[in-house]
Amino acid sequence: MCIRDSHLVYRPLMKRCDDIWFVSEQQAALWARKMPFIKDKSLTIYNGIDLSYFDPSGFDAAAVELRESLGISAADKVLCSVARFRPEKLHSVLIDAVAQAREEGVNCHLLLAGGGPLEQELRDQVARLNLAASIHFLGTLADVRPVLVAADCKMLVSAAETFSMAMLEAMAMQTPVITTSVGGAGEAIDDGVTGYLVKPGDPAVLAGTIKRALSDNDSLQHMGTAARQTVEERFSVEAMVAQSQQRLRELAAS
């Protein structure tokens, strides 16, 4: 259900609410444009990450083992994507961008963790581009942390998102994120500092960003450190719970 239809369904409910919580400022603004009356009772409480679980320490050996099992050398650069193979995730654009980056001399591999209705179509695309040795389908994984540590950058190239948990998980694992500037991505990613923001649906722009990101190992390391620090400061599960509890206390006292 798209927002232009769903706002008609939610309008009576939202009129009865004392407080409406959103997971990003962008989401709050989007709904407020449809229902201006909610603006004064809207609050943004960001999603929170369990930093004790999404902790990169202890995964180096698993990451090396994963790379070696795929024939990826220590000198090769690695991108990863953790997402269902659905149209809005734009995997086909990502694959085209990787193909273009490799044509321009970027020696990179792409790890695709996930499954879904477009998997065979994407496998066929990889075969047509002769990239089967460089783009690896990992299937649906119970634990993606070794993949995130094995990667130099996490790719999130969706046409639409609200506020991606996958983005925050990668940041917590000290993996810089290249993401499309949709939803609340810009509220978490400081472009050029903790990752990169790109417009959706443009393989050439994405290929250029991949080339830029993978050309500087020192910058990638600094970005990863800054990304983890950002999650620690703003997007921990403790911060999410504390903000929620504080607001509930305020409502109870009013």
Solvent accessible surface area in square Angstrom, and as a share of the most:
residue,aa,sasa,rsa
1,M,173,0.77
2,C,50,0.30
3,I,41,0.21
4,R,159,0.58
5,D,74,0.38
6,S,8,0.05
7,H,26,0.12
8,L,115,0.57
9,V,90,0.52
10,Y,89,0.34
11,R,73,0.27
12,P,83,0.52
13,L,101,0.50
14,M,21,0.09
15,K,119,0.51
16,R,205,0.75
17,C,42,0.25
18,D,118,0.61
19,D,25,0.13
20,I,16,0.08
21,W,93,0.33
22,F,10,0.04
23,V,45,0.26
24,S,0,0.00
25,E,97,0.44
26,Q,68,0.30
27,Q,39,0.17
28,A,13,0.10
29,A,46,0.36
30,L,55,0.27
31,W,32,0.11
32,A,19,0.15
33,R,164,0.60
34,K,74,0.31
35,M,0,0.00
36,P,97,0.61
37,F,71,0.30
38,I,0,0.00
39,K,147,0.62
40,D,144,0.75
41,K,42,0.18
42,S,34,0.22
43,L,60,0.30
44,T,23,0.14
45,I,12,0.06
46,Y,35,0.13
47,N,26,0.13
48,G,9,0.08
49,I,3,0.01
50,D,65,0.34
51,L,28,0.14
52,S,98,0.63
53,Y,94,0.36
54,F,25,0.10
55,D,46,0.24
56,P,22,0.14
57,S,82,0.53
58,G,77,0.74
59,F,34,0.14
60,D,97,0.50
61,A,81,0.63
62,A,37,0.29
63,A,6,0.04
64,V,80,0.46
65,E,121,0.54
66,L,36,0.18
67,R,33,0.12
68,E,121,0.54
69,S,84,0.54
70,L,48,0.24
71,G,65,0.62
72,I,5,0.03
73,S,58,0.37
74,A,106,0.82
75,A,90,0.70
76,D,18,0.09
77,K,39,0.17
78,V,0,0.00
79,L,0,0.00
80,C,0,0.00
81,S,6,0.04
82,V,34,0.19
83,A,19,0.15
84,R,127,0.46
85,F,1,0.00
86,R,107,0.39
87,P,87,0.55
88,E,61,0.28
89,K,42,0.18
90,L,37,0.18
91,H,7,0.03
92,S,47,0.31
93,V,21,0.12
94,L,1,0.01
95,I,0,0.00
96,D,56,0.29
97,A,0,0.00
98,V,0,0.00
99,A,11,0.08
100,Q,56,0.25
101,A,0,0.00
102,R,77,0.28
103,E,145,0.65
104,E,80,0.36
105,G,64,0.62
106,V,18,0.11
107,N,83,0.43
108,C,0,0.00
109,H,17,0.08
110,L,0,0.00
111,L,0,0.00
112,L,0,0.00
113,A,3,0.02
114,G,10,0.09
115,G,9,0.09
116,G,24,0.23
117,P,93,0.58
118,L,43,0.21
119,E,48,0.21
120,Q,115,0.51
121,E,106,0.48
122,L,4,0.02
123,R,99,0.36
124,D,62,0.32
125,Q,16,0.07
126,V,4,0.03
127,A,63,0.49
128,R,170,0.62
129,L,68,0.34
130,N,135,0.69
131,L,17,0.08
132,A,75,0.58
133,A,83,0.64
134,S,7,0.05
135,I,4,0.02
136,H,21,0.10
137,F,39,0.16
138,L,35,0.18
139,G,28,0.27
140,T,114,0.66
141,L,64,0.32
142,A,114,0.89
143,D,49,0.25
144,V,24,0.14
145,R,39,0.14
146,P,27,0.17
147,V,3,0.02
148,L,2,0.01
149,V,36,0.21
150,A,4,0.03
151,A,10,0.08
152,D,36,0.19
153,C,0,0.00
154,K,2,0.01
155,M,1,0.01
156,L,10,0.05
157,V,8,0.05
158,S,1,0.01
159,A,49,0.38
160,A,65,0.50
161,E,44,0.20
162,T,59,0.34
163,F,9,0.04
164,S,10,0.06
165,M,79,0.35
166,A,26,0.20
167,M,0,0.00
168,L,0,0.00
169,E,37,0.17
170,A,0,0.00
171,M,0,0.00
172,A,0,0.00
173,M,4,0.02
174,Q,80,0.35
175,T,4,0.02
176,P,6,0.04
177,V,0,0.00
178,I,0,0.00
179,T,1,0.01
180,T,2,0.01
181,S,63,0.41
182,V,22,0.12
183,G,22,0.21
184,G,1,0.01
185,A,7,0.06
186,G,48,0.46
187,E,38,0.17
188,A,4,0.03
189,I,4,0.02
190,D,79,0.41
191,D,78,0.40
192,G,32,0.30
193,V,73,0.42
194,T,4,0.03
195,G,0,0.00
196,Y,14,0.05
197,L,47,0.23
198,V,10,0.06
199,K,116,0.49
200,P,55,0.35
201,G,44,0.42
202,D,35,0.18
203,P,40,0.25
204,A,56,0.43
205,V,62,0.36
206,L,4,0.02
207,A,0,0.00
208,G,36,0.35
209,T,16,0.09
210,I,0,0.00
211,K,88,0.37
212,R,147,0.54
213,A,2,0.02
214,L,10,0.05
215,S,89,0.58
216,D,62,0.32
217,N,85,0.44
218,D,94,0.48
219,S,41,0.27
220,L,13,0.07
221,Q,126,0.56
222,H,134,0.60
223,M,9,0.04
224,G,2,0.02
225,T,80,0.47
226,A,26,0.20
227,A,0,0.00
228,R,31,0.11
229,Q,94,0.42
230,T,22,0.13
231,V,0,0.00
232,E,83,0.37
233,E,115,0.52
234,R,101,0.37
235,F,1,0.00
236,S,9,0.06
237,V,45,0.26
238,E,113,0.50
239,A,25,0.19
240,M,60,0.27
241,V,66,0.38
242,A,55,0.42
243,Q,75,0.33
244,S,22,0.14
245,Q,89,0.40
246,Q,85,0.38
247,R,68,0.25
248,L,99,0.49
249,R,139,0.51
250,E,73,0.33
251,L,53,0.26
252,A,90,0.70
253,A,91,0.70
254,S,122,0.78
